[in-house]
Amino acid sequence: MAENIRLVAPPDAGEKSLPRNVEAEAALLGALMIDNRIAEDVQLKLRSEHFFEPVHGRVYDAILKLLDRNMVANPVTLKPLLEADEALKELGGPAYLAQLTGNGAALIGARDFATQIYDLALLRELVGVGRDLVEKALDTSEDVDPLGQIEAAEVALYRVSEGEGEGGSVKSFLQASTMAVQVAERAFSSGGHLSGITTGLTGLNEKIGGLHNSDLMILAGRPGMGKTSLATNIAYNAAIRYVRDKEDGIDDAKNMGAPVAFFSLEMSADQLATRILAEQSGISGEALRMGKISRADFQNLSRAARELQNLPLYIDDTPGLTIAALRTRARRLKRRHNVGFIVVDYLQLLQGSSRGGDNRVQEISEISRGLKTLAKELNVPVLALSQLSRAVEQREDKKPQLSDLRESGSIEQDADMVLFVFREDYYVAAREPRRPMDGDDAKIFDDHAKWAMEMERVFGLAELIVAKQRHGATGKVKLRFDAKITKFSDHVEEGYGALSYD
């Protein structure tokens, strides 16, 4: 048998051949034709391109095609599918297939053969990445861009580590439609029409269906509107849901939470942690920072810290990150901690490549495209916070619009979803007239009383405006905020949630 499966010429003396085990490939194909049930285990990971010999890959595909039709795959049933294969004819055609089934002992190690074939394919991909890296590093005819080459090499290495290789991003319609049905099944099974990762807000979950893999979401608003508070709470809710679903024995594929990576370019890690601890302990964040807490408050704080010590929320507060550096760190977190949701606070604090020059609009466009690429590459939702232009303040109607996104229209173009946080009480509070004093004119008392009534009407309310949603309808989600603790929660009776200040 060994003589007949030597399909490649031996390498020249001194030349190193690519990693391969043609005998293992032949043995696995034989085992698959003897016992079709083996395919249930190996086809989840092994693809035809993992075979070193192309003819073996085509035979493997033909076997899977027959099994998909609920037919038996053996040398007889495979004959019509492979009759025209010239490479197989040179090996003897159907007689070669029959020969592969002659070694029944291959059944014992079939799964080990599949694992080795897969591992050797990854090694060949690694060799290809290395050769490409060397060739590009030695070629100085184009622009010399070592950082760009490092970024490209990291992307290639990540794809190899994830088992994608060259054709990993190409999916048949069957694969794509199967994934779509799985998403729909997840939403149906959740009972809450949640097909993605939970935000922790029922109203928002019902509006957008959760946070979806490969989506870039922009959360924008003017300073003081509550962007960071909302992002922090969503990140916490996703992380704690992941922990609780794991404790309940729910499979990762059906887990409604995810480990979270939070890139905070504005606030330090301890400031973000203070917000979360304030939320969970019910203590004012200001009181925590100033130490104005009682012994009972401190005990509540200690309890919350103990409960959250294993929370899968990873905070990177490195200042001045470039988009390339952020993507590198995100890949590392994905590989080490299986991060399933990424938050960036905020987009305008990221830096583009040095080639962007002084063109800030071009730089922001590069950053937004980089974030969308990251979402697709890692297959996770990315939530990026963004500032709005001052044009909002110059209008009578202060509600934000898509045209208010600061510095670049590409943010709107690249985003799958755009959310705006709007608090009317922020602007009503700024219009407070002079407070009346004894002896003032009645009009001063009336003006302040009217303002107080207006403030009472809007105080504690906010709107989360879904201005763009690629996969669904736009609209508004009513929220309620608590200025004392930075916590979001749904208020079922009134249909509001809770939002806190930045």
N, C-alpha and C positions, 0 to 999 in steps of 0.2 A: 504493500500500500504506500509506503514512504516514497518509492520511486515515482509513482503515478501522480502524487500531489506536489511534486517539486515544480511549481508553476513559474518560478522566477529564476533567472540565471544567477549563479553564485557571484558575489562581488569580486572585483579585481583584488589582487593582493595589496594589502595596505589600505584599501578603501573600507570605511566603516559603513555597514548597511543600516537602513532604517529599522527600528525595532518592529518585529513581526513574529508571528508563529502560525505559519500556513497550516501546519499539521493540526493545531488546535481549532482553526477555522473549519477544516474538513471534518474533524471529529464532531464538532458541534452541529454542523449541518446534518451529518449522519444520524446523530441522536435525535434531532428534531423530526426527521422523517420516520424514525422508528417509533417515537412517542411524541405526538403532537402537543401533549399537555405541557411539555417543557417550555413551549413558546409563551405560556401565560406568565412565566417568571422573567424570561430574558428579554421579551420585546418591550418592556417598560423602559429599559435603559439602552439596549443595544439597537443600533440602526445599521442600515446597509453600508453607509459610508465608513463605519468603524472597521470593516473588513479590509485587510491589506490588498487581497486579490479582488479586483472588480467583479470577476465572474462569481466568486463566492457571495459577494454582496447582492448580485442579481438573483442568485438562487435563494438567498435568505428572503428577499423581497417577494419572490414568487410563492414561497412557503406561507408567508404571512397573508398574502392576497387570498390564497385558497382557504386559509383558516377563517379569514374575515367573511367568506361566503359559506361558512359552516361545512366545508368540504374537507375530506381527508387529504393530507399532503404527504405523498410518497412518490417514488420515482415514476410510477405510472401516471398519476394525475398531474405531475409537474411537466411531463413530456410536451404537451401542447403549448405550454407557456414559454418553453425554452428551446423549442425546435429551431428557431431562427438565430439563436445565439452562436455566432461564429467561434468565439473563444471556447465555448463549451463543446462545440463540434470537434475542435482540435484535440480535446481531452478524451473524446470518445462518446460525447453526447449522453443519452440516457444511461448508457453502460457505466459512465463515470458516476452518475447519481446512485445507481445500484451498488456500485463498489463502495461508496461512502457509507452505506448502511451495513456493510459487512462486518464492522467491528462493534459488536453489541456492548463491549466493555466501556465504550464512550458514554453510555447512559449514566454511569456512576459519577463521572466528573463533568457532566454537561454544564452545570451552573458555574463551576470553576473555570471551564473553558471560556464561557461568555464573559466572566469578570476579567480574565486575562486579555481577551481580545479588546475589550473596552479600554483597559489600562494602557495597552500598547498603542492604541489609537491616540490616546491623550499624549503619550510620549512623542508620537510622530508629529502631532500638532505643536507640541512644545519645541521640537526641532525646527519646524517651519517658522515659528515665531522668532526663534533665536537667529536663524539664517537671515530672515527679513530685517531684524534689528541690526545685525552686523552690516548688511549691505547698505542700509540707509545711513548708518553712522559713518561709513566710509565714503559715501557719496556726498561731496561738497559742491556739486555743480548747481544745486538748487539753493534756496535760502537756508542758511545754517540756523536750525531751530531745535537745539537739544531738548529743551523742555517739552516742546510739542512731540518730539519722538518718544520721550519718556512717557508722556500721557498716552500716546497711541500704543506703546508696548504694554502699559498697565491694562488698557482695555483688552488687548489681545490675550494677555495672561489671565485676566479675570474670566474671559470667555472659555478659555481652556479649562480653568479650575471648575467652572460650572458645567463642563462637559458639552459645550455648544460647538466648538470647532468652527470650521468654515461655513457649514450649512445649518448651524443651529437656529438661525432666525427664519429659515424657510419652513413654512408649515403648509401641509395640504389643507384643502377645505374641510376634509373630514376631521383633522386635528383641531382646526379653528372652530368648527361648529360644535365639536364635542366640548371644548372649553366654554363656549357660549351657553350650552345646555347646563353645564355644571354651575355656572354663575346663576342661571335662572333657578336651578334646583336649590342652591344655597339660599337665595332670597325666599323661595317658597317654604323651605324647611325652617327658616329662622322665626316664622310667625310674625315678624315685625317688618316684613318686606325689606330686609337688609341684605343686600348682595355683596357689600364690601365690608371694610373695617368700620366698626362703630365710632361715632363721634361723641357718644354719651348724651346727645340731645335728641329726644324723640322727634321733635318737630323737624329738625334738620335731617335726621335719618330718613324720615318719611318723604322729604322733599328731594333728596339727592341719592337715596339708597345706600348711604355710607360712603366710605373713601375707597375708590376703585384703583386697582393695580394699573400702573403705567400712566396714570393721570397726573398732570400738573395743575394744581389748584392755586389760585392767587387770592389771598385774603388782604384786602386793601382798606384804607381809611385814613382820615386826617389824624394828626397826633392827639392822643387823649381819648380816642374813640373805643379803645379796648382790644386792639388787634393782638397784642402779646398775651393778654389774659385769655382770650378765646383760644389762641393756638396752644397755650400751656395746658388749658383744661382739656382740649381735645386730645392732646398728646398723653396726658395722664389717664383719661378715660380709655383710650386704646390700649395702653400698657396694662392697666389694672384688669381690664376685661380679658386680656390674654392670660394673665395669671389665674384668674378665677375659672376660665374655661379649661385650662390645663389641670387645675385641681379637681374639676368635675369629670376628668377623663375624656374630654372632647378632643377628637383628632385635630391635628393642625390644619388640615384642609377645610374643616368646618369651624375653626376658631374665629370668633368675631372680633378678636383683638389682635395686637401685634406688638413685638418689641419696637421701640421708637428711638430714632436718632434725632436729637434736637441740636441744630447748629445755631448757637446764639452769638451773633456778631455784635450785639448791642449791650446785652446784660451778661453778668458773670454767672457761673454755674451755681454759686451759693445764693444769688438773688432769685434765680428760677426755683431752686429748691425751697427757699423761704416762701414763695408763693404757694407751692404745692402743700407744704406743711401747714401754712395758714388755712388753706382750704380744708384740709382733712382734720385739723384740730379745732376749727371754728374760732380761731383767734385772729384778731386784726393784724394784717401784715405790718402796719405802722407800729402797733404795740410791740410786735416781735422785734422789729429793727431797733426800737428805742428802749427795749427791756422793760416796758410797762406792763408786766404780766404778774398774775398771782401764782402762788404755789400750785393751785389746782390747774391753772392754765399751763404751767410748766410740765405738770404730769401728763396732761393731754398731749402736749407737744412731744414729749418723750415717747408716749404710746404710739402716736402717728409715725414718728421716726422709726420705731422698731418694726411696725407693720409694713413700712414701705422700703425697708433696707434692701430687699431683693427685687424691687420694682425694675422691670426691664426698660428703663428710660435712660439713655446714654446722652449726656450733655457735652458738647464740644464748644467751648467758649473762646477758641482761638481767634484773636482779632485780625482783620485785614486779610481774610482768606481769598484766594483767587478761585474762580470757578473750577479750574483744573485741580487745585488742591482739595477743594470740597468733594469733588467726585472721587478722588483717590481715597480720601478718608471714609466716604460713604461705602465704597466697595469693601474696604477693610472691615467696617462694622457689619456689613452684610455677611461677609465670610466668617467672621468670628462669632457674631451674636445673632445671626439670622434676622437682622433688622427688617421689618416689614412696612415701616412708615417713616418718612423723613420730613422734618420741619426746618425751615430756614427763616431766621429772623434777623435782618430782613434783606430783601433782594438788593436794594440800592447800596448796601454796605459791602457787597461782594465786589471783587475786582476782576476785570477781564484780562486778556493777554496784553503784554506790553506793546504789541503791534497795533493795538487800537488807537494809540496816540491820544490826542486831546478830544476826540469825538466821543462824547459821553453817550449819545444816542446809540451809536454803533456798539459801544461797549455793553450797554444794557441789553441790546439785541443779542449779543453773543452770550450773555449770562442767561437770559431767558431760554434761548435755544439749548444751552448746556444743561439747564435744569430739566427741560423736557426730555432731552436725550438720556439723562440720568434716570428719570422715571421709567423710561422704556427699557433701558439696559438692565436695571436691577429688578424690573417688573414690580415696582412698589409705588404707592401714591406719594407724591411730593407736594407739601403745602408750603408755599413761599409767601411771606408777608411783604407788602409793598406800600410805599407812601403814595399819597395823592398830591396832585399839583395844587397851588394856591388858588386856582381858578374857582374852586368850590366856594371859597370865602367871599368872592366877588359877586356871587349870584344871590338873588333873594331866596331861591329854593336851594337849600344847602345839601340836598340829597345827592350823593355822588353818582356819576355816570361813567361809562367805559372810557369816554374821551378824557377823563380826569386822571387816568393812570399816568404816572409821572415818567417823563423823559423818553418814552418809546412806545409806539403803537405795536411793536412786536410782542410786548407782554400779552396784550389782548389776543394777538394772533396765535401765539404758542400755547396759551393756556387752554385746558379743556374745561375749566370752570373758573369763574371770577365771582368772588363774594365781597360785598361791601358791608362794613359795620357802620351804622349810623345811629347816633344818640341825639334826639331833639333837645333833651334837657340841657345838653352842653351849650347849645346856642341860646336857649331861653335864659339860663343862668347868667350868661354874659350880658343880657339886656336888662338886668335888674336896675330899676330906677333908684333914686336916692331914698334911703330909708327914712320914714317920717319921724319927727321928734315933736315933743309937746310944743304947741304954739304954731305948728306949720299949717299952711293952707289946706283946706279940705281936698283939693285936687291932688296934692301930694299923697295924702292917705288913700284916695281912690285909685291912683295910678299904681301904687305899690300893692294894694289889695287885688287889683286885676292881674298884676304880674304873679302874685302869690297863687292865685287860682289857676293860672296857666301853668305855673311850675308844678303845682300839685297834680295836674292832669298828666303831665309828661314825665314826672320824676320816676326814675327807676325803670323806664322803658327804653327799649332799643329795637332796632330792626336789623336783621341780617338779610341783605338784598342779594339774591342770586341773579346777577346781571347777565351771566353767560353760563350755559351748561350744554356741552356738546352732545350729551346723551339723554337729555330730558328738558323739561320746561323750566323757564325762569319764573321768578316771583319773589315773595318775601316770607321770612319766618320771624314771627314776633318773639321777642326775648324780654326778660326782666333781669336787671343786674343788682348785685349787692355790692355797694361801695366799700363795705367794711372788710369782707374777705373776697379773695379773687376766685369765685366759684360759679360755674355754670350749672344750672339744674332746671329741669322742666317743671312748670307750675301747671298741673293738669286742669285745675278748676277754671283758671282764666285763660288757659291756652298759651301761657308765656313761659319762657325760660329765664335764666338769670345770667346777667353779664356784669363783669366788674371792670373798673377803670384800669388803664395802663399805669 
